[in-house]
Amino acid sequence: MMNLTHYQALLRASPYPYLVMTPDLTIVGASGAYLRSVRRSEEDIVGRYVFDAFPPDPDKPDATDVAEVKASLLRALAKREPDTTAFVRYAVPVETAQGTRFEERYWSTVHTPVLGDDGEPILVVQNPVDVTELYLFDEQSATAKLQLNAVGDTGHFNRAQMHEALTRILNNEREHLRSLFNQAPGFVAVLMGPKQVFEMVNEAYYQLVGHRELIGRALWEALPEVAGQGFEEHLDRVYRTGEQWAARAMPIAVQVDPSGPVVQRYIDLVYQPYKNQYGTTIGIFAQGYDVTESVEAQAAKRESDERLRDGMDAARMVVWDWNIASGELAYSDNMLLVLGCSPEVMPALNQFVHAEDRPQVASAHLRALSETGSYHEVVRFIRPDNNKEIWVDSRGRVQYGPDGKPASMRGVTMDVTERYRAEIELREASRKKDEFLAMLAHELRNPLAPIATAAEMLKLTAADDPRTRRASEVINRQVKHMTTLIDDLLDVSRVTRGLVELERQLVDVKGAVASAVEQVRPLIEARRHTLTVRTDGAAAIVNGDHTRLVQVITNLLNNAAKYTPQGGAITLDVGVAGTQVKLCVIDNGIGIEAALLPHVFDLFTQAERTPDRAQGGLGIGLALVKTIVALHGGDVVARSEGPGSGSTFSIALPAAAPGEVAALRQRNLAGEADAAPLSIMIVDDNLDAAESLASLLEAQGHKVAVLAHPLQALEAAERDQPRVYILDIGLPGMDGYELARRLRAKADGRPALFMALTGYGQAHDRILSRSAGFEHHFVKPMDIEKLNMVLRGVLP
């Protein structure tokens, strides 16, 4: 078994030069051949850092490739593999009688790491071969030229050394070339001879055609599936003529996987003739790039662009870009199709905007450029190709330059003629519908007014007759039911257009509940329901519209009564929880099916009618409830366990601030006393309604004059000077608005109260009455209780 002494003896006896170092490059040993080649002894170098033991020539420091040798040593230690340096210059110190001189030598060196059991380097061995006799170094060009003829002239450079040195150099250069070849960004192949035999290919080429046997095989034998795709003629021409050929995005079908399908690829390709020293083509250098992804991306983009163009054409939409400085206009290629023109500058396009709309467009552009940064306008446009007027929706956004100033404006313009005309038609249809509903409500209210007033008169004149009183109550209930249906019919139009408005004030929800219960009590009693109202001790005050809140609660109670069988139970809970006022209407009626529950607040939604449904409806009550509650900033929720399990409708409203609650107690204190007798003038061409209302007011002690024509009213007003005017709006010869203005002018500053009484009760009707000077707007039939409250508030 060999020991350390044996290894040392072997190292000294080796005919090959070896230098042994630790990983920190401290010399620990050297073979005899190495020591002889550098003309040093072990005592001179062992234990020293390698580059201290072999310093460079101070007169010619560049004559030693210290950096290259050190880099090779470090690469070998890092890779744990041998590292070859084909050619390095080295200056060897030689002691002479004249002193130390440096002899320049050329080495081919291999550095080999020696690894321990743990895989870490414990030594690194340098094996240099002196190749000085093979090279002539040119100082001017700093390059070495191989000169094999000089070898024969030297006696000490044997054939074995020369063979080893040359083999090492050639192999190193071949590996270096192959590494560069494989790292080329594109695919590369060298084809030799007229049969195009593969001599070299890189890894990218294998990735293109698949890892198969190529080297030494003819092209069409190695790649049979490529034959017949048009490459043969180009290869033959390049080989025959010696001229280069190139193509871009050329399709090629290859079978990358031997067991897989033939796939389509696209390549940029160059065939370059490979010539010998006599200029004869002996092969072809093929180089290129796989551009399949780029080609497919471009194809996808083209397809997407075509879809986009189709969509833009279908939407009749133009995309444009306006250069602010030059006025130049760039746009999509469907401009002529959509707008019938193809202007070069923005002013040329604007001249086709309808003359009345050009200032609107100019103003929008100016605001966008100076203030807002964008604009959106719908204007009329005259197509120059057929002179037809269309409507266009145009919008743009300013693009700013590096200096922060507007550079361009980008936008879209759409032909919205069909949509705009459809909207106009819908608005016109909606307007006609609203007019019809308003007229219908007016015509229905006119006969209800005298009926309601007559019923009140029956109460006053025959209060002791039970049958007359009951008849009066029946009439009143049915009139109120008809009035509710008419009000809901009008409200549905306003709900769908978002025109429901609130007259906000501090409202005691418990008072609103009492009013609602009073309204719905006849229906509940008729169906023999048990109604339980539960309230807590807290003040339930909200900032809202009293009339609308009463309407909400009434609708919920009516809904519960309609869908609860006779003899059922209804509970109304009112309370305050934190910052919310909550109401719950609970019944043990027919319940709500799961499929219907999400839609109970939709317009015209109704559950199936039962045989005992004595009171019908229009299916809009809950829709009104949801809208009105939302306008108050609250929400409403419906719950039911299903058919036969009853229903619960819960409302949550924002409670008024504590400071506002005290103000409610001061409201209407002046109206608690009985109204003093007043002089009242009623002007209405419906004499039945006017006279019945007059009889009721006279029974309360007021002095009432009834007139059917506005001119008669003007004459009587100068003579009688009434304190209160109740005027119909739809009068012959002069409407109630004009009559109110004239009567107020004739009053010469005397205090007078004007009340409109009409069948028209929509929002714009109330606005018109206020603008004409009416303090109150009543919708027929007259709400007697509210009228009395107003009259009690008039000063004597």
C-alpha positions in Angstrom: 0.0 0.0 0.0 1.4 3.4 -1.1 2.2 6.0 1.5 3.0 9.7 1.2 6.7 9.0 0.6 5.8 6.8 -2.4 3.6 9.6 -3.9 6.4 12.1 -3.5 8.8 9.8 -5.1 6.4 9.2 -8.0 5.8 12.9 -8.5 9.6 13.6 -8.7 10.1 10.7 -11.1 7.3 11.7 -13.5 8.5 12.8 -17.0 5.6 15.2 -17.1 5.6 18.6 -15.5 3.2 19.0 -12.5 2.8 21.7 -9.9 0.7 20.9 -6.8 -1.0 23.7 -4.8 -3.5 24.1 -2.0 -6.9 25.8 -2.8 -5.4 29.1 -1.6 -2.7 28.6 -4.4 0.2 27.9 -2.0 2.7 25.5 -3.6 3.1 22.2 -1.8 5.0 20.1 -4.4 6.3 19.9 -8.0 7.5 17.1 -10.3 11.1 16.9 -11.4 10.1 17.7 -15.0 8.3 20.8 -13.8 11.3 22.0 -11.7 13.7 21.5 -14.7 11.4 23.4 -17.1 11.3 26.4 -14.8 14.9 26.0 -13.6 14.0 26.1 -9.9 14.3 23.8 -6.9 11.7 22.7 -4.4 13.4 24.9 -1.7 12.8 27.9 -4.0 9.1 27.5 -4.4 7.4 25.1 -1.9 5.4 27.0 0.7 5.1 30.1 -1.3 2.1 31.7 -3.0 2.4 30.7 -6.7 2.6 34.2 -8.1 5.1 35.2 -5.5 7.3 32.2 -6.4 7.1 33.1 -10.1 7.1 36.9 -10.3 6.7 38.7 -13.6 9.6 40.3 -15.5 9.7 43.8 -13.9 11.0 45.3 -17.2 8.2 43.6 -19.2 5.3 42.8 -16.8 2.9 42.1 -19.8 5.1 39.2 -20.8 3.4 37.0 -18.2 -0.3 36.2 -18.5 -0.8 36.2 -14.7 -4.5 37.1 -14.9 -5.3 34.3 -17.4 -3.5 31.7 -15.3 -5.2 32.9 -12.1 -8.6 32.9 -13.8 -8.1 29.3 -15.0 -7.1 28.1 -11.5 -10.2 29.8 -9.9 -12.5 28.3 -12.6 -11.2 24.8 -12.0 -11.7 25.2 -8.2 -15.2 26.6 -8.7 -16.3 24.0 -11.3 -14.6 21.1 -9.6 -13.5 20.1 -13.1 -10.3 20.5 -15.2 -9.9 23.9 -16.9 -7.7 24.2 -20.0 -5.8 27.3 -21.1 -4.5 26.6 -24.7 -1.9 29.4 -24.8 -0.3 31.5 -22.1 2.9 33.5 -22.0 5.2 33.1 -19.0 8.5 34.7 -18.0 10.9 32.3 -16.3 13.7 33.8 -14.2 17.1 32.4 -15.1 20.2 33.1 -13.0 23.3 34.0 -15.0 26.8 35.4 -14.3 25.4 38.8 -15.2 22.5 38.4 -12.8 18.8 37.3 -13.1 17.2 37.5 -16.5 13.7 36.5 -17.6 13.2 34.0 -20.4 9.8 34.2 -22.2 8.1 30.8 -22.6 4.6 29.8 -24.0 2.6 27.1 -22.2 -0.6 25.1 -22.8 -1.9 24.5 -19.3 -4.5 22.2 -17.7 -5.5 23.0 -14.1 -7.2 20.0 -12.3 -8.8 20.1 -8.9 -8.3 17.2 -6.5 -11.4 16.6 -4.4 -11.8 15.2 -0.9 -14.4 12.7 0.3 -16.8 15.6 0.9 -16.5 16.8 -2.7 -14.6 19.9 -1.8 -11.2 20.7 -3.4 -8.1 19.8 -1.3 -5.5 20.4 -4.0 -5.2 21.9 -7.5 -2.6 20.5 -10.0 -1.1 22.5 -12.8 0.0 20.4 -15.8 1.8 22.7 -18.4 3.2 21.7 -21.7 5.9 24.0 -23.1 4.9 24.9 -26.7 7.4 27.7 -27.1 9.0 26.0 -30.2 5.6 25.8 -31.9 4.8 29.6 -31.8 6.2 32.8 -32.9 4.9 35.8 -30.9 4.3 39.1 -32.7 4.8 42.0 -30.2 3.1 44.5 -32.4 -0.1 42.5 -32.9 0.1 40.8 -29.5 -0.7 37.5 -31.2 1.0 34.1 -31.5 1.4 32.3 -34.8 1.8 28.5 -35.0 5.0 27.5 -37.0 5.3 23.8 -37.3 8.3 24.0 -39.6 10.4 25.2 -36.7 9.8 22.0 -34.8 12.1 20.0 -36.9 15.0 22.3 -36.0 14.9 21.7 -32.3 16.4 18.7 -30.8 14.7 18.6 -27.5 11.0 18.9 -28.6 10.0 15.3 -29.3 7.1 14.1 -31.3 5.1 12.9 -28.2 5.2 16.4 -26.7 4.3 18.0 -30.0 1.4 15.6 -30.5 0.1 16.2 -27.0 0.4 19.9 -27.2 -1.3 20.1 -30.6 -4.1 17.8 -29.6 -4.7 19.8 -26.4 -4.7 23.1 -28.4 -7.0 21.7 -31.1 -9.4 20.1 -28.7 -9.6 23.3 -26.6 -10.2 25.4 -29.6 -12.8 22.9 -30.9 -14.6 22.9 -27.6 -14.5 26.7 -27.5 -15.9 26.9 -31.0 -18.5 24.3 -30.2 -19.5 26.3 -27.1 -19.9 29.5 -29.1 -21.7 27.5 -31.8 -24.3 26.2 -29.3 -24.7 29.5 -27.6 -25.6 31.2 -30.9 -29.0 33.0 -30.6 -30.4 31.3 -33.7 -30.1 27.8 -35.2 -26.9 27.0 -37.2 -26.0 24.0 -39.4 -23.0 23.3 -41.6 -23.9 21.1 -44.7 -21.0 19.7 -46.7 -20.8 18.6 -50.3 -23.5 18.5 -53.0 -25.6 16.0 -51.0 -25.7 18.5 -48.0 -24.3 16.2 -45.4 -24.6 17.5 -41.8 -21.1 18.3 -40.4 -22.1 20.5 -37.4 -25.4 21.7 -35.8 -26.1 23.6 -32.7 -28.6 23.0 -29.9 -31.1 25.5 -31.3 -31.2 23.5 -34.6 -32.0 20.3 -32.6 -34.8 22.3 -30.8 -36.2 23.2 -34.2 -36.2 19.7 -35.9 -36.1 17.5 -32.8 -33.2 15.5 -31.2 -32.5 12.9 -33.9 -29.3 11.5 -35.6 -28.0 14.3 -37.9 -24.2 14.4 -38.0 -22.8 12.5 -41.0 -26.2 12.0 -42.6 -27.5 13.7 -45.8 -30.1 16.4 -45.2 -33.0 14.6 -46.9 -32.2 11.3 -45.2 -32.1 12.9 -41.8 -35.1 15.2 -42.3 -37.4 13.2 -44.7 -40.5 15.2 -43.8 -38.9 18.4 -44.9 -38.4 17.2 -48.5 -40.7 18.6 -51.0 -41.3 21.9 -49.0 -39.3 24.0 -51.4 -35.9 24.1 -49.7 -34.1 21.8 -52.2 -34.1 24.3 -55.1 -32.7 27.1 -52.9 -29.9 24.8 -51.5 -29.0 23.7 -55.0 -28.9 27.2 -56.3 -26.6 28.4 -53.5 -24.3 25.5 -54.0 -24.2 25.9 -57.8 -23.9 29.7 -58.0 -22.1 30.5 -54.7 -24.6 33.2 -54.0 -26.4 33.8 -50.7 -30.2 33.2 -50.4 -32.5 34.5 -47.6 -36.1 34.3 -46.6 -38.3 35.6 -43.8 -41.1 33.8 -42.0 -40.8 30.8 -44.3 -43.1 27.9 -43.3 -41.6 24.5 -42.5 -43.4 21.4 -41.3 -41.2 19.2 -39.0 -41.8 16.2 -36.8 -40.1 17.3 -33.6 -41.2 14.2 -31.7 -40.6 10.9 -33.5 -43.9 9.6 -32.3 -45.8 12.9 -32.6 -47.5 14.8 -35.3 -45.9 17.0 -38.0 -46.1 20.6 -36.7 -46.0 23.9 -38.6 -43.2 26.3 -37.7 -42.0 29.6 -39.3 -38.3 30.5 -39.7 -36.1 33.4 -40.9 -33.5 31.6 -42.9 -30.1 32.4 -44.6 -28.1 30.0 -46.8 -24.4 31.2 -47.1 -22.0 29.4 -49.4 -19.0 27.8 -47.6 -15.9 28.0 -49.9 -12.4 26.7 -49.8 -9.1 28.6 -50.3 -9.7 28.4 -54.1 -13.1 30.0 -54.0 -15.0 26.8 -54.7 -18.2 26.1 -52.8 -17.8 23.0 -50.8 -20.7 23.4 -48.4 -23.5 25.6 -47.1 -23.7 27.5 -43.8 -27.4 27.6 -42.8 -28.4 30.0 -40.1 -31.7 31.4 -39.0 -34.3 32.0 -36.2 -37.5 30.2 -35.2 -40.1 33.1 -35.5 -43.2 30.9 -35.0 -44.4 32.8 -31.9 -44.0 36.1 -33.6 -45.8 35.0 -36.7 -48.6 33.5 -34.7 -48.8 36.6 -32.6 -49.0 38.8 -35.7 -51.7 36.5 -37.1 -53.6 36.7 -33.9 -53.3 40.4 -33.9 -54.5 40.6 -37.5 -57.5 38.4 -36.6 -58.2 40.5 -33.6 -57.9 43.7 -35.7 -60.3 42.3 -38.2 -62.7 41.4 -35.4 -62.2 44.9 -34.0 -62.9 46.5 -37.4 -66.0 44.3 -37.8 -67.1 45.4 -34.3 -66.4 49.0 -35.1 -68.3 48.8 -38.4 -71.2 47.1 -36.7 -71.2 49.7 -33.9 -70.7 52.5 -36.5 -67.8 53.8 -34.4 -64.7 55.7 -35.6 -61.5 56.0 -33.6 -59.5 59.2 -34.2 -56.4 61.1 -33.2 -56.2 64.9 -33.6 -52.7 66.6 -33.5 -53.4 70.0 -31.8 -50.4 71.9 -33.2 -50.9 70.9 -36.9 -54.6 70.2 -36.9 -53.9 66.9 -38.7 -56.5 64.2 -38.1 -55.7 60.4 -38.2 -58.5 57.9 -37.9 -59.6 54.3 -38.4 -60.2 53.2 -42.0 -64.0 53.0 -41.5 -64.3 56.8 -41.4 -65.9 57.0 -44.8 -68.3 54.2 -44.0 -69.5 55.8 -40.7 -69.4 59.5 -41.4 -69.2 59.7 -45.2 -66.0 61.7 -45.4 -62.3 61.4 -44.9 -60.9 64.9 -43.9 -57.3 65.5 -43.3 -57.7 68.1 -40.5 -60.2 68.6 -37.7 -61.6 71.9 -39.0 -62.6 70.1 -42.2 -64.5 67.5 -40.2 -66.2 70.2 -38.0 -67.7 71.9 -41.1 -70.0 68.9 -41.5 -71.4 69.4 -37.9 -74.9 70.9 -38.0 -74.5 74.7 -38.1 -76.6 75.1 -34.9 -74.4 72.6 -33.1 -70.9 73.9 -34.1 -70.6 76.3 -31.2 -71.4 73.5 -28.9 -68.6 71.4 -30.3 -66.1 74.3 -30.3 -66.9 75.1 -26.7 -66.5 71.4 -25.7 -63.1 71.3 -27.4 -62.0 74.5 -25.7 -63.1 73.4 -22.3 -61.3 70.0 -22.7 -58.0 71.7 -23.8 -58.1 74.4 -21.1 -59.9 72.9 -18.1 -61.5 69.4 -18.0 -59.1 67.4 -20.2 -62.0 65.6 -21.9 -65.4 66.1 -23.4 -68.6 64.3 -24.4 -71.2 65.7 -26.7 -74.1 64.4 -28.8 -74.7 66.6 -31.9 -76.2 66.5 -35.4 -73.9 65.8 -38.3 -74.6 66.2 -42.1 -73.0 63.3 -44.1 -71.4 64.9 -47.2 -71.8 61.8 -49.3 -75.6 61.7 -49.1 -76.5 65.0 -47.3 -78.4 63.1 -44.7 -78.6 64.3 -41.1 -77.4 61.9 -38.4 -76.8 62.1 -34.7 -73.3 61.4 -33.5 -72.0 60.7 -30.0 -68.4 62.1 -29.8 -66.0 62.0 -26.9 -62.3 62.8 -26.6 -59.5 62.9 -24.1 -56.5 65.2 -24.2 -53.0 63.7 -24.4 -50.3 65.9 -22.9 -46.7 66.3 -24.1 -43.5 66.2 -22.0 -43.9 70.0 -21.3 -47.3 69.4 -19.7 -49.1 71.1 -22.6 -51.9 69.5 -24.7 -50.3 67.7 -27.6 -53.2 65.7 -29.1 -56.7 64.6 -28.4 -57.8 61.0 -28.9 -61.4 59.9 -29.1 -64.2 58.0 -30.6 -67.3 59.1 -32.6 -70.3 56.9 -33.0 -73.4 57.2 -35.2 -76.2 56.9 -32.7 -79.0 58.0 -35.0 -81.1 54.9 -34.5 -80.6 54.9 -30.7 -81.3 58.6 -30.5 -84.4 58.4 -32.5 -85.6 55.4 -30.5 -85.0 57.5 -27.3 -86.9 60.3 -28.7 -89.8 58.0 -29.6 -89.7 56.5 -26.1 -89.6 59.9 -24.5 -92.6 61.0 -26.6 -94.4 57.8 -25.8 -93.7 58.3 -22.1 -94.9 61.9 -22.3 -98.1 60.8 -24.0 -98.6 58.1 -21.4 -98.1 60.6 -18.6 -100.5 63.0 -20.2 -103.0 60.2 -20.5 -102.6 59.2 -16.9 -102.9 62.7 -15.7 -106.0 63.3 -17.8 -107.5 60.0 -16.7 -106.8 60.9 -13.0 -108.3 64.3 -13.5 -111.5 62.9 -15.1 -111.8 60.2 -12.4 -111.2 62.7 -9.5 -113.9 65.1 -10.7 -116.8 62.8 -9.9 -115.2 61.6 -6.7 -115.0 65.1 -5.3 -118.7 65.7 -5.0 -119.3 62.2 -3.8 -116.8 62.6 -1.0 -118.2 66.0 0.0 -121.8 64.7 -0.1 -120.8 61.8 2.2 -119.3 64.3 4.7 -122.6 66.4 4.5 -124.6 63.3 5.3 -122.6 62.9 8.5 -123.3 66.5 9.5 -127.0 66.6 8.6 -128.1 63.2 9.6 -125.7 62.4 12.4 -128.5 60.8 14.4 -129.6 58.4 11.7 -127.5 55.2 12.0 -128.3 54.0 8.4 -127.4 57.3 6.9 -124.2 57.4 8.9 -123.2 53.9 7.8 -124.0 54.8 4.2 -121.8 57.8 4.5 -119.0 55.7 5.9 -119.3 53.2 3.0 -119.1 56.0 0.5 -116.1 57.5 2.2 -114.3 54.2 2.3 -114.9 53.5 -1.4 -113.9 57.0 -2.4 -110.7 56.7 -0.5 -110.0 53.4 -2.1 -110.6 54.8 -5.5 -108.4 57.8 -4.7 -105.6 55.5 -3.6 -105.8 53.5 -6.8 -105.7 56.8 -8.8 -102.7 58.1 -6.8 -100.8 54.8 -7.3 -101.6 54.9 -11.0 -100.0 58.3 -11.2 -97.1 57.4 -8.9 -96.1 54.4 -11.0 -95.3 56.7 -13.9 -93.2 58.9 -11.7 -91.4 56.0 -10.0 -90.3 54.5 -13.3 -88.8 57.9 -14.2 -87.3 58.7 -10.8 -89.4 61.8 -10.4 -90.8 61.0 -6.9 -90.0 64.0 -4.7 -90.2 64.4 -0.9 -91.5 67.4 1.1 -89.2 66.8 4.0 -90.0 67.8 7.6 -89.7 66.2 11.1 -92.2 63.4 11.2 -93.3 61.4 14.2 -93.4 57.9 12.8 -95.8 56.8 15.5 -98.2 59.5 14.3 -97.8 58.4 10.7 -98.6 54.8 11.9 -101.8 56.1 13.5 -102.8 57.8 10.3 -102.1 54.7 8.3 -104.0 52.5 10.7 -106.9 54.8 10.5 -106.9 54.5 6.7 -106.7 50.8 6.6 -108.9 50.0 9.6 -112.1 49.6 7.5 -110.5 46.9 5.4 -109.1 45.1 8.5 -112.5 45.3 10.2 -114.3 44.1 7.1 -112.0 41.0 7.0 -112.3 40.5 10.8 -108.5 40.7 11.3 -106.9 41.2 14.6 -104.5 44.2 14.3 -101.9 44.7 17.1 -99.7 47.8 17.1 -96.7 47.6 19.4 -94.5 50.7 20.2 -91.7 51.4 22.6 -91.3 54.5 24.7 -88.6 56.1 22.5 -89.4 59.1 20.2 -89.5 57.7 16.7 -88.7 60.8 14.7 -87.4 60.9 11.1 -86.6 63.7 8.6 -89.0 62.8 5.9 -92.3 63.3 4.0 -95.3 62.6 6.3 -97.7 61.9 3.5 -95.3 59.5 1.8 -94.5 57.6 5.0 -98.2 57.2 5.7 -98.5 55.9 2.1 -95.7 53.4 2.8 -97.2 52.1 6.0 -100.7 52.0 4.5 -99.5 50.0 1.5 -97.8 47.4 3.8 -100.9 47.1 6.0 -103.2 46.9 3.0 -100.9 44.2 1.5 -101.0 42.2 4.7 -104.8 42.5 4.9 -105.3 41.4 1.3 -103.1 38.3 1.6 -104.3 37.2 5.0 -107.5 35.1 5.2 -110.4 36.4 7.2 -109.9 36.2 10.9 -106.1 36.4 10.6 -103.7 38.4 12.7 -101.5 41.3 11.7 -98.9 42.9 13.9 -97.2 46.3 13.4 -94.1 46.8 15.5 -92.5 50.3 15.8 -89.3 51.0 17.7 -85.9 52.7 17.7 -82.7 50.8 17.5 -79.6 52.9 17.7 -79.7 55.5 14.9 -82.6 53.8 13.1 -86.3 53.8 13.4 -87.7 50.3 12.5 -91.1 49.2 11.5 -92.2 45.6 11.0 -95.5 44.4 9.5 -96.1 40.7 10.3 -99.0 38.6 9.2 -100.0 35.0 9.3 -101.4 35.0 5.8 -100.7 32.9 2.7 -96.9 33.6 2.7 -94.6 34.1 -0.3 -93.2 31.4 -2.5 -89.4 31.3 -2.7 -89.4 32.0 -6.4 -91.5 35.1 -6.0 -89.7 36.5 -2.9 -86.9 38.3 -4.8 -89.4 40.0 -7.0 -92.1 41.2 -4.6 -90.8 44.8 -4.9 -90.9 44.8 -8.7 -93.6 46.7 -10.6 -96.8 44.9 -11.3 -95.8 41.8 -9.3 -98.6 40.1 -7.5 -99.1 36.8 -5.8 -101.9 34.6 -7.0 -105.3 36.0 -6.1 -107.4 34.0 -3.6 -111.2 33.6 -3.8 -111.7 35.8 -0.7 -109.6 38.8 -2.1 -112.3 41.4 -1.6 -109.9 44.3 -2.5 -107.9 44.2 -5.7 -104.9 46.3 -6.6 -102.6 47.2 -9.4 -99.5 45.3 -8.2 -97.5 48.5 -7.7 -97.9 49.2 -4.0 -94.7 47.4 -2.9 -92.7 49.0 -5.7 -93.8 52.3 -4.4 -92.8 51.3 -0.9 -89.3 50.4 -1.9 -88.8 53.6 -3.9 -90.1 55.9 -1.2 -88.1 54.1 1.6 -85.0 54.4 -0.5 -85.6 58.1 -1.0 -85.7 58.5 2.8 -82.3 56.8 2.9 -83.7 53.5 4.3 -84.3 50.0 3.2 -87.1 47.5 3.2 -86.8 43.7 3.3 -89.4 40.9 2.8 -89.1 37.5 4.5 -91.3 34.4 4.4 -90.8 30.8 5.1 -93.0 29.9 2.1 -96.7 29.3 1.3 -98.9 29.2 4.4 -96.3 30.6 6.8 -97.1 34.3 6.7 -94.9 37.2 5.7 -92.8 39.9 7.4 -91.9 43.3 5.8 -89.2 45.2 7.7 -88.4 48.9 7.2 -85.3 50.7 8.6 -85.2 54.5 8.4 -82.5 57.0 9.6 -83.6 58.5 12.9 -83.6 62.3 13.2 -80.8 63.9 15.3 -81.7 64.4 19.0 -81.7 68.2 18.6 -84.3 68.1 15.9 -86.8 66.0 18.0 -87.6 68.9 20.3 -88.7 71.0 17.3 -91.4 68.6 16.5 -93.3 69.4 19.7 -93.6 73.0 18.6 -95.1 72.2 15.3 -98.7 73.1 14.4 -99.4 74.4 17.9 -101.2 77.4 16.4 -103.5 75.0 14.5 -104.9 73.2 17.5 -107.7 75.8 18.1 -110.9 75.8 16.1 -110.7 77.8 12.9 -112.3 81.2 13.0 -115.1 81.9 10.4 -113.5 82.9 7.1 -114.7 84.4 3.8 -114.0 81.7 1.1 -114.4 81.8 -2.7 -114.6 78.5 -4.6 -114.1 78.7 -8.4 -114.8 75.4 -10.2 -116.7 74.7 -13.4 -117.8 71.4 -11.8 -120.7 72.9 -9.8 -121.6 69.6 -8.1 -118.1 69.4 -6.6 -117.9 73.1 -5.8 -121.3 73.3 -4.1 -120.9 70.1 -2.1 -117.5 71.5 -0.7 -119.2 74.8 -0.1 -122.0 73.2 1.9 -119.4 71.4 4.1 -117.5 74.6 4.8 -120.7 76.5 5.5 -121.7 73.8 8.0 -118.4 74.6 9.8 -119.3 78.3 10.0 -117.5 79.7 7.0 -119.0 82.1 4.5 -118.6 80.6 1.0 -119.2 81.9 -2.5 -119.2 79.4 -5.5 -118.5 80.7 -9.0 -118.1 78.6 -12.2 -116.4 81.2 -14.5 -113.1 83.1 -13.9 -114.5 86.4 -15.1 -117.3 86.1 -12.5 -114.7 85.4 -9.9 -112.7 88.6 -10.8 -115.8 90.7 -10.4 -116.9 89.1 -7.2 -113.4 89.4 -5.7 -113.4 93.2 -6.0 -116.8 93.3 -4.2 -116.4 90.6 -1.5 -112.6 90.6 -0.9 -112.4 86.9 0.3 -109.6 85.8 2.6 -109.3 82.3 1.1 -109.5 81.3 -2.6 -110.0 77.6 -3.6 -109.4 77.5 -7.4 -109.8 74.7 -9.9 -107.0 74.8 -12.5 -108.9 73.5 -15.5 -111.3 76.5 -16.0 -113.0 77.8 -19.1 -111.5 80.8 -20.8 -108.7 81.2 -18.3 -106.8 78.6 -16.3 -106.5 78.7 -12.5 -102.9 79.8 -12.7 -103.7 83.0 -14.5 -106.8 83.6 -12.4 -104.7 83.3 -9.2 -102.2 85.9 -10.5 -105.0 88.3 -11.4 -106.8 87.9 -8.1 -103.6 88.4 -6.1 -103.0 91.6 -8.1 -106.5 92.8 -7.3 -106.0 92.2 -3.6 -103.7 95.2 -3.4 -101.6 93.7 -0.7 -104.5 92.4 1.4 -103.7 89.0 3.1 -105.2 86.2 1.2 -104.6 82.5 1.0 -104.7 80.7 -2.4 -105.3 76.9 -2.7 -105.3 75.0 -5.9 -107.9 72.2 -6.1 -107.3 70.0 -9.3 -107.2 66.6 -10.7 -103.6 67.2 -11.8 -101.2 66.1 -9.0 -97.8 65.4 -10.7 -94.6 67.2 -9.7 -94.6 69.7 -12.5 -98.3 70.6 -11.7 -97.3 71.5 -8.2 -94.3 73.5 -9.4 -96.7 75.5 -11.7 -99.1 76.2 -8.9 -96.4 77.5 -6.6 -95.0 79.7 -9.3 -98.6 81.1 -9.8 -98.8 82.1 -6.1 -100.7 79.1 -4.6 -99.6 78.3 -1.1 -101.2 74.8 -1.1 -101.9 72.3 -3.9 -104.8 69.9 -3.2 -105.7 66.9 -5.5 -109.3 66.0 -6.0 -111.2 64.8 -4.0 -110.4 67.3 -1.3 -108.7 66.0 1.9 -111.1 67.7 4.3 -109.0 67.0 7.4 -105.9 68.6 5.8 -108.0 71.5 4.5 -109.3 72.2 8.0 -105.7 72.1 9.4 -104.7 74.7 6.8 -107.7 76.9 7.6 -107.0 76.8 11.3 -103.6 78.2 10.6 -105.0 81.4 8.9 -104.9 84.6 10.9 -108.3 86.3 11.5 
